Amino acid sequence: MFSELERTTADSPRHYKLWAQISALLRQDVRDEEDELLPKLQAAVPMNKLVSMGRAWGLVRRIAPTRPHPVVARRPPGNVAAALPLTIIDRGRDRLDQVTRRTSGQVAALGQKLSGALARGAGVIEHLPPLTRGEHRSTNFPRTRGR
């Protein structure tokens, strides 16, 4: 849905509909985590370990890709190898998209074109065979569709 959202214009009816669907899914996911998963984690893990995990998560968030890359493996070695190039591309796109939203005319059009080119580059990178390795067969899904 995020990939489709990126292909729509911000003022289109499809964009608003996709955003509403994504928001609803995210709200449900957060509720599930807060109501079920986090209490179980708190009951099973000592507080000092939780604090350590929180610090590690904070670091990872600062250096991780900011956009979905569903083709890349969710486990090492693929996800580790993909992190650096996709993070650089994603953060570049984030900056371009900020500029595009704040401007208009030729600057906005150029920002959209550059962001699209970076998206296509990320698509090429995430389909590289080494980056799709690491999935257990039971969690793997067909990677034949280009995105």
C-alpha positions in Angstrom: 0.0 0.0 0.0 2.9 2.4 0.7 4.4 1.8 -2.7 1.0 2.5 -4.3 0.6 5.6 -2.1 3.9 6.9 -3.3 2.7 6.6 -6.9 -0.4 8.8 -6.3 -0.6 12.5 -6.1 -1.2 14.0 -2.7 -4.5 15.5 -3.5 -6.0 12.5 -5.4 -9.0 10.6 -3.9 -7.0 7.4 -4.2 -4.2 8.9 -2.1 -6.7 9.8 0.7 -8.3 6.3 0.6 -4.9 4.6 0.8 -3.8 6.8 3.6 -7.0 6.0 5.5 -6.4 2.2 5.0 -2.7 2.5 6.1 -3.6 4.6 9.1 -6.3 2.1 10.2 -3.8 -0.8 9.9 -1.1 1.0 11.8 -3.5 1.9 14.6 -4.5 -1.7 14.9 -0.9 -2.9 14.9 0.0 -0.4 17.6 -3.0 -1.5 19.7 -1.9 -5.1 19.4 1.7 -4.3 20.4 0.7 -2.2 23.3 -2.1 -4.4 24.6 -0.5 -7.9 24.0 3.1 -8.0 23.0 4.7 -5.3 25.2 3.1 -6.6 28.4 4.4 -10.1 27.6 7.8 -8.7 27.0 7.8 -6.7 30.2 6.8 -9.8 32.2 9.5 -11.9 30.6 12.5 -9.6 30.5 14.3 -7.7 33.3 14.1 -3.9 33.3 17.8 -3.4 32.7 17.6 -5.6 29.6 14.5 -3.7 28.4 16.4 -0.4 28.8 19.4 -1.8 26.8 17.0 -3.1 24.1 15.4 0.4 23.9 18.8 2.1 23.5 19.8 -0.4 20.8 16.4 0.2 19.0 16.9 3.9 19.1 20.3 3.6 17.4 18.9 1.2 14.8 16.1 3.6 14.0 18.6 6.4 13.3 20.6 4.3 10.8 17.9 2.2 9.2 16.0 2.7 5.9 12.9 4.8 6.3 10.7 3.2 3.6 9.4 -0.3 3.0 11.5 -2.6 1.0 9.4 -5.8 0.9 11.8 -7.7 -1.4 14.8 -7.5 0.9 15.2 -10.4 3.4 14.0 -9.6 6.9 17.0 -11.5 8.4 20.8 -11.5 7.9 22.7 -11.5 5.8 20.3 -9.8 3.3 18.8 -7.2 5.6 22.3 -6.2 6.9 23.8 -5.9 3.5 20.9 -3.8 2.2 20.7 -1.4 5.1 23.4 1.1 4.1 22.6 1.7 0.4 18.8 1.7 1.1 19.2 4.0 4.1 21.1 6.6 2.0 18.6 6.4 -0.8 15.6 6.6 1.6 16.9 9.5 3.5 17.7 11.3 0.3 14.2 10.7 -0.9 12.8 12.0 2.4 14.7 15.3 2.0 13.6 15.6 -1.6 10.0 14.9 -0.7 10.2 17.6 2.0 11.4 20.1 -0.5 8.8 19.1 -3.0 6.0 19.6 -0.5 7.2 23.0 0.4 7.7 24.3 -3.1 6.0 24.4 -6.4 6.7 24.7 -10.1 9.9 23.5 -11.6 11.6 22.9 -8.2 8.8 20.6 -7.1 8.7 18.8 -10.5 12.5 18.2 -10.4 12.2 17.0 -6.8 9.5 14.5 -7.8 11.6 13.3 -10.7 14.7 12.8 -8.6 12.7 11.0 -5.9 11.2 8.7 -8.5 14.7 8.0 -9.9 16.0 7.2 -6.4 12.9 4.9 -5.9 13.8 3.0 -9.1 17.4 2.7 -7.9 16.2 1.3 -4.6 14.1 -1.2 -6.5 17.1 -2.4 -8.4 19.2 -2.7 -5.3 16.6 -4.5 -3.3 16.3 -7.2 -6.0 20.0 -8.1 -5.9 20.2 -11.8 -5.0 22.5 -11.3 -2.0 20.0 -9.0 -0.4 17.1 -11.4 -0.6 19.0 -14.1 1.3 18.4 -14.9 4.9 14.8 -15.8 4.9 13.7 -19.2 6.2 11.7 -21.0 3.6 8.6 -21.0 5.8 8.6 -17.2 5.9 9.7 -16.5 2.3 7.3 -15.3 -0.3 7.7 -15.3 -4.1 10.1 -12.6 -5.2 9.2 -12.7 -8.8 7.3 -9.4 -9.1 9.2 -6.2 -9.7 8.3 -3.2 -7.7 
